[in-house]
Amino acid sequence: MHAKKRYFFLCSAIFLSLLLYIIVRNALPSPHRSLFSDDAGGVDYNGVYKQSRGDSGGLQQRGGGKFPPHDNDIIRRSFIQKRSFLEHDEFILDRDLHPSPRQRRSTSRKRVDIDIRSQHSEQRLQQLSHQPQQPLSHQPQQQQPPLPPFPKHCRMDNCFDFTRCQSNDFKVFIYPKNAMETHSALYDKVLRAIRDSPFHTTNQAEACVSVLAIDTLERDVLGQDYVKNVQTKLELLPTWNKGRNHVLFILYSGTWPDYVDDPDFPIGEAILAKASFSSRYYRPEFDISLPLFPSDHPFRGGAPGDLDANNFPLSKPYTLVFKGKRYLNGIGSDTRNALYHINNGDDIVLLTTCKHGKSWKRLKDERCDQDNADFDRYDYQNLLHNSTFCLVPRGRRLGSFRFLEAVRAGCVPVVLSNGWVLPFSEIIDWNRAVVMADERLLLQVPSIVRSVSDDTILSLRQQTQFLWNAYFSSVDKIVRTTFEIIRERVLNHVNSRSMLIWNRHPGGLLSIPEFSQNLSDFPFYASYLRPRTADPPSLPSNGELSPSNTDVSGSQIVDEKFTAVIFVSNKITSQSAPLFKLIRNVAKSQYAQQILIIWGAANRPVPSTDKWPVIDKPMKLIKSQTVTINSRFVLYDDITTSAVLSLDDDVTMTTDEVDFAFTVWGHFPDRIVGVSDRTHYYEPSTARWVYSSKFSNDYSMVLTGAAFLHRYYLYLYQRHVPPTQRHHVAQISNCDDILMNFLVAHVTRLPPVRIGQRKYYKEAMIPGVKGSTTRWTTPEHFNQRRQCFRLFTDAFGYMPLVRSQTRLDPSLFKDDVSVLRKIYRQMEVV
């Protein structure tokens, strides 16, 4: 018994002695300890070794069989590794979008500590740099941080040749397609959008930038549209010039397992227009971040956003939703695997499925079966349109299709993708449309979305719809926005758009800076030119008739005069012709500044000077052999007023009707205001939109034979409308009013305004022929207009016309009171 006790005490003494030896040994300074020890707040030798070790060989941890390297080399490697670690850590901190106060305080203390230690470390490193290094056969290979896959230093001033863009006419050249080259359907859309744009040229000598005929959208080697040997093909291009003044479109880069932002070929100094752009590789004001959009994305037009169906009520059944894949391993799996922590199955519904890929059954975890069952119980579109917020977590890449889906649905995106450069962030203020969250602070997301006020939700929702309609609803808009951004960089901010224009309706693509640099010259920004008040101006409403061009006092901002443009197409036989009566009535208006006569009857003589009416307003005749029906919508130099009264020569309008129409237009300068309307309807049997002139309770067009519109629309008619459409109108001498209504509705997303009139608007009879009517009432005329309707709908890519049931009449109009009490008395005279 005593022998056992003595043996126990002996073992205990040996154990305590060894423990004391270890404690004392660690307390004493070690010749093998780095300057950055744990006591100094850094990492010890073992920690540095663990980071730098890249294989199974090399130096082992303390207690192993190999000796550590020389002290100086340990210090040098420690400093290099520490500096690399700190730089990486600063990058992570810089890309955090919403650091908490505790993080900011911790970061501040950390930077101060880093600066103090860096000064000492730099001095020590300088001393060591003069000492010779001893060869170490057992020293492990250093694993340097990955370099960017393309030149990180590139900016417009050092990687772009501005001498190629001397003229103000920005042009884009597309290389001819090789007979052996194949394109994906999506890349064909991209190239077609460039060819249909005003930027395109077939002469590379006059082009500012060039685009490859090689399909570079898919740079994932596992993708079905991946193009091989791109580098070899680029080397065969004599004008490649290391990529300078070239634009490359890439949607998918990198492949399994790390999905690095590597285009898989040397891009040189080319501008990258790329989706899922990481802030680590994005070159500001040089590259362009694109949205990730599917292959079946509409080429032109695209369906408008779902604001009308998803605007009210503000309180939706769901607060936050998501439905998508869950990755069981690899990059992007951490974020989506953690979503179940905030899914309560009530107002926050976050659904994921493991059922994708070839090996999901082998890799599935204990939650997969239940997740798959829940995933199949919910309809994705129903969730989108019944939720206030939509979560947009990163996938394998930083971008996700869920982003544009949420924007279109009017479901406010909650972006959960650290380091993602949002699409077109150079021009778009995304803080007005999305909520940014941090992947590492996932548990805070529910409290963040619940703290957003109703007013902010409505503003965010409206802005998502504007951005969708302006920049993302079609491939054509995405491509044109890309080149508009490059164009403004090239022109060095000459005729550039402000952030107000890019982020306010109707957007940068429809606000042409060549027209004017003064916002007051456009019909859209009157409400933003008011004197500043305590509250910022609210976003314009969709479809409601609300004055937007008055200042705080209620006075009008637009011009107080108008220019009348009368298009003549009929023969003038006497001084009592409708044209001369119309000129006299318009000239009597107190708001008329001048009258322009566009002589469209090319084969008919112009009346002599003594036959024209004598008026007290300037009148000018414009006659040319090239005059077509489109000439009525030319912005002539003589038109200096914002308001333009477009008239046909056979219209009968009184002075009161002109004055009242101009007064109404002053409240709605962004719309067409007229006296005669038309409508359209959908025909299911032909799956087409059809033009109609029948009387109905609503209307979607106002005939421009007697209507006010802004002079800016004359500029857009010549600049924005495709030449093929204008050529068709000129050939048949018809449908000019339909095309102008399509254009204005496309720009404003609003209906025209119809005013009251003294009698129904009718075309005049042909002089000298009893019982006859003009060609405007023939069946051929209506067939042409129906064909135009189909043609224009296809050209715009959607139906832009908006219906309205509103008619504006003067006060006391047709009321049973004395005519002397009415301002516009002639409007009731039959």
C-alpha positions in Angstrom: 0.0 0.0 0.0 2.8 2.4 0.9 4.7 1.4 -2.2 1.7 2.5 -4.4 1.5 5.8 -2.6 5.2 6.4 -3.1 4.8 5.6 -6.8 1.9 8.0 -7.2 3.7 10.9 -5.5 6.8 10.2 -7.7 4.7 10.4 -10.9 3.0 13.5 -9.7 6.4 15.2 -9.0 7.7 14.3 -12.4 4.6 15.7 -14.1 4.7 19.0 -12.1 8.4 19.4 -12.9 7.8 19.0 -16.6 4.9 21.5 -16.4 7.0 24.0 -14.6 9.8 23.6 -17.1 7.4 24.3 -20.0 6.0 27.4 -18.3 9.5 28.8 -17.5 10.8 28.0 -21.0 7.9 29.8 -22.7 8.3 32.8 -20.4 11.9 33.3 -21.4 12.7 35.1 -24.7 13.3 32.6 -27.5 16.0 33.1 -30.1 13.5 31.5 -32.6 10.6 33.9 -31.8 9.6 36.5 -34.5 9.4 40.2 -33.8 5.6 39.9 -34.3 5.0 37.7 -31.2 1.7 37.1 -29.5 2.7 39.6 -26.8 3.1 42.3 -29.4 -0.3 41.7 -30.8 0.9 39.9 -34.0 1.4 36.3 -35.0 4.2 34.1 -33.7 6.6 32.0 -35.7 4.2 29.0 -35.7 1.4 31.3 -37.0 3.5 32.6 -39.8 4.6 29.1 -40.7 1.0 27.9 -40.9 0.1 30.7 -43.3 3.1 30.4 -45.5 3.1 26.6 -45.7 1.9 25.3 -49.0 2.7 21.6 -49.1 3.5 18.6 -46.9 7.2 19.3 -46.8 9.3 22.1 -45.3 9.5 23.3 -41.7 7.5 21.6 -39.0 6.0 23.1 -35.9 8.0 23.4 -32.7 8.6 20.0 -31.3 9.1 18.5 -34.7 12.3 17.0 -36.1 13.5 19.9 -38.3 15.3 23.0 -37.3 13.8 26.5 -37.9 15.5 28.7 -40.5 17.8 31.6 -39.7 16.5 34.3 -37.4 16.8 37.1 -40.0 14.9 35.1 -42.6 12.1 34.4 -40.1 11.8 38.1 -39.4 11.8 39.0 -43.0 9.2 36.4 -43.9 7.2 37.4 -40.9 7.1 41.0 -42.0 6.2 40.2 -45.6 3.4 37.9 -44.5 2.2 40.3 -41.9 2.1 43.2 -44.3 0.2 41.0 -46.9 -2.2 39.9 -44.2 -2.8 43.5 -43.1 -3.3 44.7 -46.7 -5.9 41.9 -47.3 -7.6 42.7 -44.0 -7.8 46.4 -44.9 -9.4 45.4 -48.2 -12.0 43.4 -46.4 -12.7 46.3 -44.1 -12.9 48.8 -47.0 -15.4 46.7 -48.9 -17.8 46.3 -46.0 -20.8 48.5 -46.8 -22.3 48.8 -43.4 -19.7 48.4 -40.5 -21.1 48.6 -37.1 -19.9 51.3 -34.6 -18.0 48.5 -32.7 -16.3 47.5 -36.0 -15.3 51.1 -36.7 -13.8 51.6 -33.3 -12.0 48.3 -33.5 -10.7 49.1 -37.0 -9.4 52.5 -35.8 -7.5 51.0 -32.8 -6.2 48.3 -35.1 -4.8 50.8 -37.6 -3.1 52.8 -34.9 -1.5 49.6 -33.6 -0.5 48.6 -37.2 1.2 52.0 -37.8 3.3 51.8 -34.6 4.4 48.2 -35.3 5.0 49.0 -39.0 7.5 51.8 -38.2 9.6 49.4 -36.0 9.2 46.6 -38.6 10.3 48.8 -41.5 13.4 49.8 -39.6 14.2 46.2 -38.7 13.6 45.1 -42.3 16.0 47.8 -43.7 18.7 46.5 -41.3 18.1 42.9 -42.4 18.1 43.8 -46.1 21.9 44.6 -45.9 22.6 41.2 -44.3 23.4 38.3 -46.6 20.8 35.5 -46.6 21.9 32.0 -45.8 20.8 29.3 -48.2 18.1 27.1 -46.7 17.4 24.0 -48.6 14.5 23.2 -46.3 12.8 26.6 -46.6 9.2 26.3 -47.9 7.9 28.1 -51.0 6.2 31.4 -50.2 2.6 31.6 -51.4 2.2 35.1 -52.7 -1.3 36.7 -52.9 -2.9 36.1 -56.3 -2.2 38.8 -58.9 -5.1 40.4 -60.8 -5.8 38.5 -64.1 -5.5 41.8 -65.9 -3.6 45.1 -65.5 -4.9 46.7 -62.4 -3.3 50.1 -63.1 -5.4 50.8 -66.2 -7.4 54.0 -66.3 -8.7 56.1 -69.2 -5.7 58.4 -69.1 -3.0 55.6 -69.5 -4.8 52.7 -71.2 -6.9 54.5 -73.8 -6.0 56.4 -77.0 -8.1 59.6 -77.1 -6.6 60.6 -80.5 -8.9 57.9 -82.0 -11.9 60.0 -80.8 -11.1 63.5 -81.9 -14.5 64.3 -83.3 -17.6 64.6 -81.1 -19.3 61.9 -83.2 -18.6 58.8 -81.0 -18.5 55.7 -83.2 -18.2 51.9 -82.4 -16.8 49.4 -84.9 -17.6 45.6 -84.9 -15.0 43.3 -86.4 -16.4 41.3 -89.4 -17.4 37.8 -88.4 -15.2 34.9 -89.5 -17.0 32.3 -91.5 -15.9 29.6 -89.0 -16.9 31.7 -86.0 -20.1 30.8 -84.0 -22.0 33.1 -81.7 -24.4 32.4 -78.9 -27.9 33.9 -79.3 -27.2 36.4 -76.5 -24.0 37.7 -78.1 -25.9 38.1 -81.4 -28.3 40.3 -79.5 -25.4 42.4 -78.1 -23.9 42.9 -81.6 -27.3 43.7 -83.1 -28.0 46.3 -80.4 -24.7 48.0 -81.4 -25.5 47.9 -85.1 -29.0 49.4 -84.5 -27.5 52.2 -82.3 -26.5 55.6 -83.6 -22.9 54.8 -82.5 -22.3 52.0 -85.1 -19.9 52.5 -88.0 -18.5 50.0 -90.6 -15.2 52.0 -90.9 -12.7 51.1 -88.2 -10.6 54.2 -89.1 -13.3 56.5 -87.8 -14.2 54.4 -84.8 -13.4 55.4 -81.3 -13.7 51.9 -79.8 -14.0 48.4 -81.3 -15.9 45.3 -80.3 -14.8 41.8 -81.2 -16.7 39.4 -83.4 -15.5 36.7 -81.1 -18.1 35.6 -78.5 -16.5 36.3 -75.1 -19.7 36.3 -72.9 -19.0 32.8 -71.6 -15.6 32.4 -70.1 -16.4 29.4 -68.0 -14.7 26.4 -69.5 -17.6 24.2 -68.4 -20.2 26.4 -70.2 -21.8 25.3 -73.4 -21.0 28.6 -75.2 -17.4 28.7 -74.2 -15.1 29.7 -77.1 -11.7 28.1 -77.2 -8.4 29.6 -78.3 -9.4 33.2 -77.9 -5.8 34.3 -77.3 -4.7 32.8 -80.6 -7.5 34.5 -82.4 -6.7 37.9 -80.9 -3.1 37.6 -81.9 -4.2 37.3 -85.5 -6.0 40.7 -85.4 -3.7 43.3 -86.8 -5.5 46.2 -84.9 -5.8 44.5 -81.5 -3.0 46.6 -80.2 -2.9 44.9 -76.8 -6.6 45.6 -76.3 -6.4 49.4 -76.3 -9.7 51.1 -77.4 -11.5 47.7 -77.3 -14.5 46.7 -75.2 -15.0 43.1 -74.1 -18.4 41.8 -72.9 -18.2 39.0 -70.3 -21.1 37.6 -68.3 -19.5 34.5 -66.8 -15.8 34.3 -65.8 -13.9 31.7 -63.8 -15.0 28.1 -63.3 -15.2 25.4 -60.6 -14.1 25.4 -57.8 -13.0 29.0 -57.1 -14.7 31.0 -59.9 -11.9 33.6 -60.0 -12.5 36.8 -62.0 -10.3 35.5 -64.8 -11.4 36.0 -68.4 -9.2 33.0 -69.4 -7.2 35.0 -71.9 -5.0 38.1 -71.7 -7.2 41.2 -72.2 -4.4 43.6 -72.2 -5.6 47.2 -72.0 -9.2 46.5 -73.1 -12.2 47.9 -71.2 -14.1 45.1 -69.4 -17.9 45.2 -69.5 -18.5 42.4 -67.1 -21.1 40.9 -64.8 -20.5 39.9 -61.2 -17.6 42.4 -61.0 -15.6 42.2 -57.7 -14.4 45.4 -56.2 -11.0 43.8 -55.9 -10.5 43.7 -59.6 -12.8 46.5 -60.8 -10.9 49.4 -62.2 -13.0 52.6 -61.4 -13.9 54.8 -64.3 -12.4 52.3 -66.7 -14.3 49.0 -66.5 -18.1 48.8 -66.5 -20.1 46.5 -64.2 -23.0 44.8 -66.0 -26.1 43.1 -64.6 -26.4 39.3 -65.0 -29.2 38.7 -67.4 -30.5 35.5 -69.0 -30.2 34.4 -72.6 -33.9 34.9 -73.2 -33.7 38.6 -72.1 -35.8 40.7 -74.5 -33.8 42.3 -77.2 -35.6 45.6 -77.3 -38.4 47.2 -75.2 -39.1 44.5 -72.8 -42.0 44.2 -70.4 -42.4 47.3 -68.1 -42.0 46.9 -64.4 -44.8 45.6 -62.2 -45.3 48.8 -60.3 -48.9 49.1 -61.2 -49.6 45.6 -59.8 -47.2 45.8 -56.9 -47.3 49.4 -55.7 -50.0 49.2 -53.1 -50.6 48.2 -50.4 -47.3 49.0 -48.9 -47.7 46.3 -46.3 -47.3 42.9 -48.1 -48.0 39.4 -46.7 -44.3 38.7 -46.6 -41.5 41.0 -45.4 -38.5 39.2 -46.9 -38.4 36.3 -49.4 -35.9 34.3 -51.4 -36.1 31.1 -53.5 -33.0 29.6 -55.1 -30.3 27.0 -55.0 -28.3 26.1 -51.9 -24.7 25.0 -52.6 -23.5 22.2 -50.3 -19.8 22.9 -50.8 -17.5 25.3 -52.6 -17.5 29.0 -52.9 -20.8 30.8 -52.2 -22.1 27.9 -50.1 -21.5 29.7 -46.7 -24.0 32.5 -47.4 -26.9 30.4 -48.7 -26.3 27.6 -46.2 -26.8 30.1 -43.3 -30.2 31.5 -44.6 -32.2 29.0 -42.5 -31.1 30.8 -39.4 -33.4 33.8 -40.2 -36.2 31.9 -41.9 -39.2 32.0 -39.6 -41.7 30.5 -42.1 -44.1 33.4 -41.5 -43.2 36.8 -42.8 -39.6 35.8 -43.7 -39.6 32.9 -46.2 -36.2 31.9 -47.4 -36.3 28.7 -49.5 -33.4 26.8 -50.8 -33.0 23.5 -52.6 -30.1 21.0 -52.8 -31.6 19.3 -55.8 -29.2 20.5 -58.5 -26.0 19.3 -60.0 -24.9 15.7 -60.5 -23.7 14.9 -57.1 -26.3 16.5 -54.8 -27.5 13.2 -53.4 -24.0 12.2 -52.4 -23.3 15.5 -50.8 -26.7 16.3 -49.3 -26.9 17.0 -45.5 -29.6 16.4 -42.9 -31.6 19.6 -44.0 -31.8 18.8 -47.7 -35.0 16.7 -47.7 -37.0 19.2 -45.7 -35.6 22.1 -47.7 -36.5 20.5 -51.0 -40.1 19.8 -49.8 -40.5 23.4 -48.6 -39.0 24.7 -51.9 -41.7 22.9 -54.0 -44.6 24.3 -51.9 -44.2 27.9 -52.9 -44.6 29.7 -56.2 -41.7 32.0 -57.0 -43.7 34.7 -58.8 -46.2 34.7 -56.0 -43.5 35.3 -53.5 -42.0 38.1 -55.6 -45.2 40.1 -55.9 -46.3 39.6 -52.4 -43.2 40.6 -50.5 -41.8 44.0 -49.5 -38.2 42.9 -49.8 -36.4 40.3 -51.8 -33.1 38.8 -50.6 -30.3 38.7 -53.2 -27.5 36.6 -51.8 -24.4 35.8 -53.8 -24.2 32.6 -55.7 -21.1 30.9 -57.1 -20.3 34.4 -58.4 -21.1 37.7 -56.8 -24.0 38.5 -59.2 -27.3 36.7 -59.4 -30.3 36.6 -61.7 -32.4 37.3 -58.6 -31.2 40.9 -58.7 -33.0 42.0 -61.9 -36.0 39.7 -61.1 -36.5 41.6 -57.9 -36.0 45.0 -59.5 -38.6 44.3 -62.2 -41.1 43.0 -59.7 -40.9 46.1 -57.6 -39.7 44.0 -54.6 -36.9 46.0 -52.9 -33.6 44.0 -53.3 -31.6 43.3 -50.2 -28.1 42.7 -51.5 -26.1 40.1 -49.6 -22.9 39.9 -51.6 -19.8 41.6 -50.1 -17.5 43.2 -52.6 -19.9 43.1 -55.6 -19.8 46.3 -57.7 -23.5 46.8 -58.6 -24.4 47.3 -62.2 -23.6 50.7 -63.7 -22.7 52.0 -60.3 -20.7 54.8 -61.9 -24.0 56.5 -62.9 -26.7 54.9 -60.7 -27.2 55.8 -57.1 -28.2 52.4 -55.8 -28.8 53.7 -52.3 -32.1 55.0 -53.7 -33.3 51.6 -54.9 -31.8 48.8 -52.8 -30.8 47.9 -49.3 -27.2 46.8 -48.8 -26.4 44.1 -46.1 -23.3 42.4 -44.9 -22.8 38.6 -45.4 -21.1 38.4 -42.0 -24.0 40.2 -40.2 -26.8 37.9 -41.6 -28.7 37.8 -38.3 -29.2 41.6 -38.5 -31.0 41.5 -41.8 -34.5 41.0 -40.3 -34.2 44.0 -38.0 -32.8 46.1 -40.8 -35.7 45.5 -43.2 -38.3 45.9 -40.5 -36.8 49.3 -39.6 -37.4 50.8 -43.1 -40.3 53.3 -43.0 -43.3 53.1 -45.3 -42.3 56.4 -47.1 -38.9 55.0 -47.8 -40.3 51.7 -49.0 -42.5 53.5 -51.5 -39.6 55.6 -52.8 -37.3 52.5 -53.1 -40.0 50.6 -55.0 -40.7 53.4 -57.4 -37.0 53.8 -58.1 -36.6 50.1 -58.9 -39.3 50.5 -61.5 -37.6 53.5 -63.1 -34.2 51.8 -63.2 -35.8 48.7 -64.8 -37.6 50.6 -67.5 -34.7 53.0 -68.2 -31.7 50.7 -68.2 -32.4 47.0 -67.7 -35.6 45.8 -69.4 -33.8 44.8 -72.6 -30.4 43.9 -74.1 -30.6 47.0 -76.2 -30.8 49.3 -73.2 -28.0 47.5 -71.3 -25.7 47.8 -74.4 -26.6 51.4 -75.1 -26.0 52.4 -71.5 -22.6 50.8 -71.6 -21.5 52.8 -74.6 -23.1 56.0 -73.3 -20.9 55.7 -70.2 -17.8 55.2 -72.3 -18.8 58.1 -74.6 -19.1 60.5 -71.7 -15.6 59.5 -70.5 -14.2 60.0 -73.9 -15.7 63.4 -74.4 -14.1 64.4 -71.1 -17.3 65.5 -69.5 -18.3 67.7 -72.5 -22.0 67.4 -73.0 -22.2 64.9 -70.1 -25.2 64.1 -68.1 -25.5 64.9 -64.4 -26.4 62.3 -61.8 -29.8 63.9 -61.6 -30.5 63.0 -65.2 -29.2 59.4 -64.8 -31.3 58.8 -61.7 -34.5 60.6 -62.6 -37.2 59.9 -65.0 -36.9 59.3 -68.0 -33.2 58.5 -67.5 -29.9 59.2 -69.4 -30.8 57.3 -72.6 -33.7 59.5 -73.3 -32.2 62.8 -72.1 -29.7 63.7 -74.9 -27.1 66.2 -73.7 -26.5 67.5 -77.2 -30.0 69.0 -77.2 -29.1 71.2 -74.2 -27.0 71.4 -71.0 -29.8 73.4 -69.3 -32.3 71.2 -67.5 -35.0 73.7 -67.9 -34.9 73.1 -71.7 -36.2 69.6 -71.1 -39.9 68.8 -70.4 -39.1 66.4 -67.5 -37.2 68.3 -64.8 -39.4 71.2 -64.0 -40.4 69.8 -60.6 -36.7 69.4 -59.6 -36.0 73.1 -60.5 -38.2 74.5 -57.8 -36.6 76.4 -55.0 -35.3 74.1 -52.3 -37.6 73.5 -49.3 -37.3 71.5 -46.1 -38.5 68.4 -47.8 -36.8 67.0 -50.9 -38.8 66.7 -54.1 -40.8 63.5 -54.4 -40.6 61.2 -57.3 -43.1 61.8 -60.1 -46.2 59.6 -59.9 -47.0 57.1 -62.6 -50.1 58.0 -64.7 -51.7 60.7 -62.5 -52.4 64.1 -63.9 -50.6 66.4 -61.4 -49.0 69.7 -62.3 -45.2 69.3 -62.3 -44.1 72.5 -63.9 -45.1 75.1 -61.3 -42.9 76.6 -58.7 -43.8 77.2 -55.1 -46.0 80.2 -55.9 -47.8 78.3 -58.6 -46.5 80.3 -61.5 -45.5 78.4 -64.7 -41.9 77.7 -65.5 -42.4 77.0 -69.2 -42.3 79.6 -71.9 -45.3 82.0 -72.2 -45.3 81.7 -76.0 -45.7 79.0 -78.6 -44.7 78.4 -82.2 -47.3 77.1 -84.6 -46.2 74.6 -87.3 -48.8 74.1 -90.0 -48.2 71.2 -92.5 -49.9 71.9 -95.8 -50.8 68.9 -98.0 -54.0 70.0 -99.7 -54.5 72.3 -102.7 -55.4 75.9 -101.9 -58.2 77.1 -104.2 -59.4 80.4 -102.6 -58.8 82.9 -99.8 -61.6 81.2 -97.9 -59.6 77.9 -97.7 -59.4 76.3 -94.2 -55.7 77.1 -94.1 -56.2 80.8 -94.2 -58.9 80.8 -91.6 -56.6 78.7 -89.3 -53.8 81.1 -89.7 -56.0 84.1 -88.7 -57.3 82.3 -85.6 -53.9 81.2 -84.5 -52.4 84.6 -85.0 -55.1 86.2 -82.8 -53.9 84.1 -79.8 -52.2 86.1 -77.2 -49.6 83.3 -76.7 -48.6 82.9 -80.4 -45.0 84.0 -81.2 -44.7 83.0 -84.8 -46.2 80.7 -87.5 -44.2 78.3 -89.7 -45.8 76.9 -92.9 -44.3 73.6 -94.1 -45.3 73.2 -97.7 -45.8 69.5 -98.2 -47.7 69.7 -101.5 -44.6 69.6 -103.6 -46.5 69.3 -107.0 -48.9 72.2 -106.2 -48.1 75.9 -106.6 -47.7 78.2 -103.6 -50.3 80.9 -103.5 -49.1 84.4 -104.3 -48.2 86.8 -101.6 -51.3 88.9 -102.0 -53.5 85.9 -101.2 -52.0 85.1 -97.8 -53.8 86.6 -94.8 -52.3 89.7 -93.2 -51.5 89.0 -89.6 -49.6 90.8 -86.8 -47.3 87.8 -86.1 -44.2 86.6 -88.0 -45.0 84.0 -90.6 -42.4 81.9 -92.6 -42.9 79.5 -95.5 -40.6 76.5 -95.7 -40.6 74.7 -99.1 -38.2 72.1 -100.4 -38.1 69.2 -102.8 -37.2 66.9 -99.9 -40.2 67.8 -97.8 -42.1 64.7 -96.5 -44.7 64.2 -93.9 -41.9 63.8 -91.4 -40.9 67.4 -92.0 -43.6 68.5 -89.7 -41.5 67.1 -86.8 -38.2 68.7 -87.7 -36.7 71.0 -85.1 -36.1 74.0 -87.3 -33.8 76.8 -86.1 -36.8 79.2 -86.2 -38.5 77.2 -83.4 -37.2 78.9 -80.2 -40.1 78.3 -77.9 -40.6 75.2 -75.8 -44.2 74.8 -76.9 -45.0 73.7 -80.5 -48.5 73.7 -81.9 -48.7 71.1 -84.6 -51.5 71.7 -87.1 -52.9 70.2 -90.3 -54.0 72.6 -93.0 -57.6 71.3 -92.9 -58.2 71.8 -89.1 -60.8 74.2 -87.8 -59.8 75.6 -84.4 -60.9 78.8 -82.8 -58.7 81.2 -80.9 -60.2 80.1 -77.6 -59.5 76.5 -78.3 -55.9 77.4 -79.0 -55.5 79.5 -75.8 -57.1 76.8 -73.6 -55.0 74.0 -75.1 -51.8 76.0 -74.5 -52.9 76.7 -70.9 -53.4 73.0 -70.3 -50.1 72.1 -71.9 -48.4 74.6 -69.6 -49.3 72.2 -66.7 -48.2 69.1 -68.6 -45.3 70.1 -70.8 -44.0 66.5 -71.0 -47.2 65.2 -72.7 -49.1 65.7 -76.0 -52.2 67.9 -75.4 -54.8 67.9 -78.2 -58.5 67.9 -79.1 -59.0 64.7 -81.0 -58.2 61.2 -79.7 -57.8 57.6 -80.8 -57.4 54.3 -78.9 -56.1 50.8 -79.3 -57.1 47.3 -78.1 -55.6 43.8 -78.0 -57.0 41.3 -80.5 -56.6 37.8 -79.1 -57.3 36.0 -82.4 -54.2 37.5 -84.0 -52.3 38.2 -80.8 -51.8 41.8 -82.0 -52.5 45.3 -80.8 -55.0 47.0 -83.1 -55.6 50.7 -83.9 -59.1 52.0 -83.5 -60.9 55.3 -84.3 -64.2 54.3 -82.8 -65.6 56.4 -80.0 -65.0 54.8 -76.6 -64.7 55.7 -72.9 -60.9 55.8 -73.0 -58.1 56.9 -75.4 -54.4 56.3 -75.7 -53.4 58.7 -78.5 -54.0 62.4 -79.5 -53.8 63.3 -83.1 -51.0 65.7 -83.9 -53.1 67.4 -86.5 -54.2 69.7 -83.7 -52.0 69.3 -80.6 -49.3 70.9 -78.5 -46.1 69.2 -77.7 -42.6 70.1 -76.5 -39.9 71.0 -79.0 -37.6 68.3 -77.4 -39.8 65.6 -78.9 -39.1 67.0 -82.4 -35.4 66.5 -81.6 -36.0 62.9 -80.4 -38.1 62.1 -83.4 -35.1 62.7 -85.7 -32.5 61.3 -83.2 -34.1 58.5 -81.3 -36.7 57.0 -83.7 -35.0 54.3 -86.0 -34.6 55.5 -89.6 -36.5 52.5 -90.9 -39.7 53.7 -89.1 -39.4 57.3 -90.4 -38.7 56.0 -93.9 -41.9 53.9 -93.7 -43.9 56.9 -92.6 -42.5 59.0 -95.5 -43.3 56.3 -98.1 -47.0 56.1 -97.2 -47.4 59.7 -96.0 -49.3 58.4 -93.1 -48.9 57.3 -89.4 -46.7 60.2 -88.4 -49.0 61.0 -85.5 -49.0 57.4 -84.4 -45.2 57.2 -84.4 -45.0 60.5 -82.4 -47.5 59.2 -79.8 -45.5 56.0 -79.5 -42.3 58.0 -78.9 -43.8 60.3 -76.3 -45.5 57.5 -74.4 -42.2 55.5 -74.5 -40.4 58.4 -73.0 -42.9 59.5 -70.3 -44.8 56.2 -69.6 -47.8 58.4 -69.4 -51.0 58.9 -71.5 -51.6 62.1 -73.5 -54.1 64.7 -72.4 -57.3 65.4 -74.3 -59.2 68.7 -73.8 -62.8 69.7 -74.5 -63.8 71.2 -77.9 -66.7 73.0 -79.4 -67.6 70.1 -81.8 -66.2 66.8 -83.0 -62.9 67.1 -84.9 -63.5 66.2 -88.6 -61.4 66.4 -91.7 -62.5 69.0 -94.2 -64.4 68.1 -97.4 -62.5 68.2 -100.7 -63.3 71.6 -102.2 -65.5 71.6 -105.3 -66.6 67.9 -105.0 -70.0 67.5 -103.4 -70.4 64.7 -100.8 -66.7 63.6 -101.1 -64.3 63.3 -98.2 -60.5 63.4 -97.9 -58.4 60.3 -98.2 -58.1 60.2 -94.4 -61.5 58.5 -94.3 -60.9 55.8 -96.9 -60.5 52.1 -96.0 -56.9 52.1 -97.4 -56.1 54.8 -94.9 -57.2 52.7 -91.9 -55.5 49.6 -93.2 -52.2 51.5 -93.5 -52.6 52.7 -89.9 -53.3 49.2 -88.6 -50.1 48.0 -90.4 -48.2 50.9 -88.9 -49.4 49.9 -85.5 -48.0 46.4 -85.8 -44.8 47.7 -87.3 -44.2 50.2 -84.5 -45.1 47.8 -81.8 -42.4 45.4 -83.1 -39.9 48.2 -83.4 -40.3 49.4 -79.8 -40.4 45.8 -78.5 -43.6 46.4 -76.5 -46.8 48.5 -76.4 -45.8 51.9 -74.9 -49.2 53.5 -75.2 -51.1 54.2 -72.0 -54.8 54.5 -71.7 -56.6 57.4 -70.0 -60.2 58.4 -69.3 -59.5 62.0 -68.4 -60.7 65.0 -70.4 -60.0 68.5 -69.3 -62.6 71.2 -69.9 -62.7 74.9 -69.0 -64.5 75.9 -65.8 -68.3 76.3 -66.5 -67.8 74.5 -69.8 -71.3 73.8 -71.2 -72.8 74.7 -67.8 -76.3 76.4 -67.9 -75.0 79.8 -66.9 -74.6 83.0 -68.8 -71.9 83.0 -71.6 -70.6 86.3 -70.2 -69.4 84.5 -67.1 -67.2 82.1 -69.2 -63.6 82.8 -70.3 -63.5 80.6 -73.4 -66.9 81.5 -74.9 -66.1 80.4 -78.5 -65.6 76.8 -77.5 -69.3 76.3 -77.1 -70.3 77.9 -80.3 -71.4 75.2 -82.8 
